[in-house]
Amino acid sequence: MFRLVEQLASNIDDMSLLCGSDAYVSSLGFYNSIKQAAKMNVPNAKPIYDELQKRFPGRPTAKQAEPV
């Protein structure tokens, strides 16, 4: 019985990771669309971009990256 529950928990964990990844990719696509709209001065895009920018900090630059 323990093995069945363990397998079920593992499957749920895998599904959670997969759904989270899909959601992140979709969100990143939306963020990039808003980013382009803000660059093109589309009305009301700048405040949305500013808010989303907090959640998508981007990659660290060479100066910010820690040495290995």
C-alpha positions in Angstrom: 0.0 0.0 0.0 2.9 2.4 0.8 4.4 1.9 -2.6 1.1 2.8 -4.3 0.8 6.0 -2.3 4.4 6.8 -2.9 3.9 6.4 -6.7 0.8 8.5 -6.6 2.7 11.2 -4.7 5.5 11.1 -7.3 3.0 11.3 -10.2 1.3 14.3 -8.5 4.7 16.0 -8.0 5.6 15.4 -11.7 2.3 16.8 -12.9 2.7 19.9 -10.6 6.2 20.6 -12.1 4.9 20.2 -15.6 1.9 22.5 -15.1 4.1 25.1 -13.4 6.5 25.0 -16.3 3.7 25.4 -18.8 2.2 28.3 -16.8 5.6 30.0 -16.6 6.2 29.8 -20.4 2.8 31.2 -21.1 3.3 34.0 -18.6 6.7 34.8 -20.0 5.1 35.1 -23.5 2.5 37.5 -22.2 5.2 39.5 -20.4 7.3 39.8 -23.6 4.2 41.0 -25.5 3.5 43.7 -22.9 7.2 44.7 -22.9 7.0 45.2 -26.7 3.8 47.1 -26.3 5.3 49.4 -23.7 8.3 50.1 -26.0 5.9 51.0 -28.8 4.0 53.4 -26.4 0.8 51.5 -26.6 -1.7 53.2 -24.2 -1.8 51.6 -20.7 1.0 49.1 -21.4 3.6 50.9 -19.4 2.0 50.4 -15.9 1.3 46.7 -16.7 4.9 46.3 -17.8 6.2 48.0 -14.7 4.2 45.6 -12.5 5.1 42.5 -14.4 8.8 43.5 -14.4 8.9 42.8 -10.7 8.1 39.2 -11.3 10.4 38.7 -14.3 13.8 40.1 -13.1 15.7 38.6 -16.1 19.1 37.0 -16.1 22.0 38.4 -14.1 24.6 40.3 -16.0 28.3 39.4 -15.9 28.8 41.9 -13.1 26.0 40.5 -11.0 26.8 36.8 -11.4 28.7 35.2 -8.6 32.0 33.6 -9.5 32.1 29.9 -9.6 
